[in-house]
Amino acid sequence: MGEEVAVRRKRQPEANGQPRRIPQQKRGRERFEKILSVALELIEKNGSDALKMSEIVEKAELSFGALYQYFPDKSSIIRTLAERFNEQGRACVAAELAMVTDATTLRQALCNIADQYYDFFRQEPVMRDIWFATQADRLLQEVDAKDMEFHAQALLSVLAKLKPERSKGELVAIARLTMQLLAAAVRYAISLDDAEGRAAIALYQRMLPSDIALLS
């Protein structure tokens, strides 16, 4: 009996917050996408905290073995969804920063990014739930940290062009703090009702300095 229990425990998937594998064949990709689609539906209905692997199995009409073949735990599912949403955010940031030519257009780009992120999360309650989940789950905090660093490096490249005389260390600090404050403002705003949230974003935008690259 003890040996049987040990075998079952050994077969339990390891909780590491990452997909087990990304399928390459059509059938595998379809099953992979179905799992994510069902997870989105369940998160929209009940929230990410209530997401259960058993419910995904039932709704997607899969076996536990088929589910665990791709996702060893629910954190790996939420992580995959978060990374997909992050790709959309990165495209937004890249598009805005690509148009920066001076301090004025940089400030406007940051204002636009704040507006677009706020609208995105307000319109996508599932993503809002997942974004908050990445803060609460230790396994998912890495996703948010990597995304934040991506944005900081994108801003750093712009700052380096605008202020080449400043040290890289100073510009790195400015870039990281700027993006952290932007994210914090959006997180705070989407926790409010829409009118208060938009007012909070507008206040954050008024607080932005005229030339961020001059901060020290």
Protein Blocks (a to p, Z undefined) as FASTA:
>chain_A
ZZmmmmmmmmpccdehpafbdcfbfklmmmmmmmmmmmmmmmmmnojklpcfklmmmmno
pafklmmmmmmbfklmmmmmmmmmmmmmmmmmmmmmmmpcbfklmmmmmmmmmmmmmmmm
mmmmmlmmmmmmmmmpmklmmmmmmmmmmmmmmmmmmmmmmmmmbcfklmmmmmmmmmmm
mmmmmmmmmmpcfklmmmmmmmmmmmpcfblmlgZZ
